Amino acid sequence: MVAKPSYGRNSKNTPLTPVVLTLVSREDLELSRAGYSSKEIREKKIVRLFTEAYEQEALLTHRDVAFLLHVSTGTVSKQVNEYMKENGAVVPTRGVVHDIGRAMTLKRIIVGL
């Protein structure tokens, strides 16, 4: 039996869903050629990875994305929070969707609207 998702839950007790993710897109290459910084391109990648997983009925953690992009979880967290504040958009991370951890909660997001 799979328990309700919660902060710090062991991955052995969490259902896994295979997904297909785009690590390098045509847009990434175009942005690089256009002179965008690696930070700006990485932010777009981070948002894209979370969104692609969500569209396939799966959720990624900050740790998952950090592993895929070879960055720290702190970098992922910081860029996700900056993106949500600057764009007024919700990034479907596991923490946001399940309202767990230190992620910006859906309540705070809705109240901010």
N, C-alpha and C positions, 0 to 999 in steps of 0.2 A: 504494500500500500504506500502510495506517495503522499507525504505530508504536504500541507500548505506551504508555499514558498515563504522563506523568511531570511533575514539577514544572516549571513554566515552559514547557511545550510550546506552540508556536505554534498558535493556533486554526485556522490553515489546514490543519494536519496532524491535526486532531482531528475525528472524525465528529460531525456535528450532527444532532440529533433535534428536530423541532418538537414543542412541548408547549403545552397550554392551562393557564394559571396563574390563580389567583384573587388579584387585587391588593387588592381590598376585599371582605370577606365580611360577611354579616349579623352574624356573631359580633363582628367588628371594631366595627361600629356599636353593638351592644349593650354591649360592653365600654366603649366611649367614653361612652355614656349613663350607664353604671353608675359612672363616675368613675375608671376605670383610667387609669394614666399612659400617655403616648405611648410610653414605653420598654417597658412591659409589653405593650402592643398590638403594637408593632413586633417584639418577641421572638416572639410567636405568629405573626405574618406571616412572619417569616424561617423559622421551623421549617416552617410550612405550605408555603411555596414550595419548599424543598428536598424535602419529602415528596411533594408533588404531582408534581414532576418525576421523582423516583425511581419513583413508582407508574406512570409512563408510560415507564419504562425509559430515562430520561435522567438526567443529573447536571448540577447547576448548580455553578458556582464561587462563591466569596465575591464576586468581582468582578461576576458576573451579578446576584446578589441586591442588591448595593450599587447597581448601576445602576438596577435596577427600583424601589428604594425611595428613591433619592436620598440615600443615606448613604455613609459611607466604608467601605472594606473592613475597616478596623480595628473599626468599630462592629459589622459583621456577625460578624466573627471573635470578638470579645469576647462578644457575646450568644449565639452558638452554644455557645461553651465554657462560659459560665455555665449555660445551659440543660442541657447534658449533665451537668455536675457536680451541679446542684441536683435534677435529675429522674432521674438514672441511666439516661438514654435516649440512644440513638445518633441523631444527626441525619445523614441520608445526603448529606453533602457530597461533592464529587468527591475532596477530599483524604482524607477518612475512608474512603470505599469503595475507592479505589485505593491507600491507604496511602502518600500522597505529601505533600510539603510539611511545614509545621509543624503540621498538624492533629493533634488527639488521635488516635493510632493505634488501630486495632482491638485490637492486642495490649495496649495500656495500658487500654483499655476493658474487655477480657475479664479481665485480671489484677485490675482494680479490683472486679470482681464477686465 
